[in-house]
Amino acid sequence: MTQLLEQALLPATATIRDAMRSLEESRAQIVLIVDHGRRLQGTLTDGDVRRALLSGATLDANVTDHMTADYFSVPAGAARADVLELMSARQVAQVPEIDEENVIVGLHLLHEMLSPVERPNAAVVMAGGRGSRLAPLTEVVPKPMLPVAGRPILERIVLQLVGAGIRRIYLSINYMGEVIEAHFGDGHRFGASIEYLRESEPLGTAGSLGLLGGNGPTATNPFLVMNGDLVTQVSLGRLLDFHEAASHPMTITIRRHIEQLPFGSVEVDDDRLIGFAEKPTRTRLINAGIYVLNPSCLRHIHAGETLTMPELIGRLTAANKVIRVFEIEDDWIDVGRPIDLDRARRGE
């Protein structure tokens, strides 16, 4: 737990005086009352303390008599966008994070969530695909704008980038691009500066990078490239730090994908059975659709050409460039099929 969270914790045996001291010493502006197992019992703010004193409570009064037991909280691992949405709806500046046993595991502060350390890196989000496998939904809404828990997938990505301190964002658009532009505009209301890479025809997952030109943050710093149909909690800041710790031109993200065969697997030697497994599983490493590129990678892309990311990776490896891999262990869903969209909407 962070030092700030530790400063905000008080046992249920604490007094109003203890709470006032905690509020003075911590910038959290809230006290979290916990039992001996760190299970959250209630919260106390400056306002609660003032109301307690005005009602005649002494400084030695027990905090549990004046705490708010009907507090707002979020489950462990909650998405940043969901936390911000709760804070906005309930007009609260602090939200505790608790696990299934009601144990406090974190504390979200509005001023910290809105003011992350700004990074010099930019991000390019590929949002121009037709999403044919999700038809007929994508006949009226572009795939990145399909809602998940009441918010378009692409908006979740933009907020995730801003939350990681990445404010310069390029959206690569083609199919129904005007819908995306109308929603995001210049990005101001999302805390970002958004520009558009407009493909007159589909250029592939790497081809639109040729529209970046030779200026701007992508010319001087490593930059992110993301597919616009991802729902993930991966730490983008940690990914950038991982990439920048080495001198390689590209980092690709990978994820372990477990497949279960629908049939029993049989191993034989000539006509003799030597092994049998009922519906075994096999694990493969798959491309997770998030990349970090050095500006030098752009030299391998010709303006206006159609190019996929695997083809760009092939050009780099052919030039004897080493490409790093970063494994994603956080929640991750590639919303490419109806079944994947259903999973994302159910929060699986």
Beta strands, then each sheet from edge to edge (+ up, - down):
strand 1: 9-11
strand 2: 31-34
strand 3: 40-44
strand 4: 74-75
strand 5: 94-98
strand 6: 104-109
strand 7: 122-126
strand 8: 147-148
strand 9: 151-152
strand 10: 168-173
strand 11: 193-198
strand 12: 223-227
strand 13: 230-232
strand 14: 250-260
strand 15: 265-269
strand 16: 272-277
strand 17: 281-293
strand 18: 323-327
strand 19: 332-334
sheet 1: 1+ 2+ 3-
sheet 2: 4+ 5+ 6-
sheet 3: 11+ 10+ 7+ 12+ 17- 14+ 18+
sheet 4: 8+ 9-
sheet 5: 13+ 19-
sheet 6: 15+ 16-
end
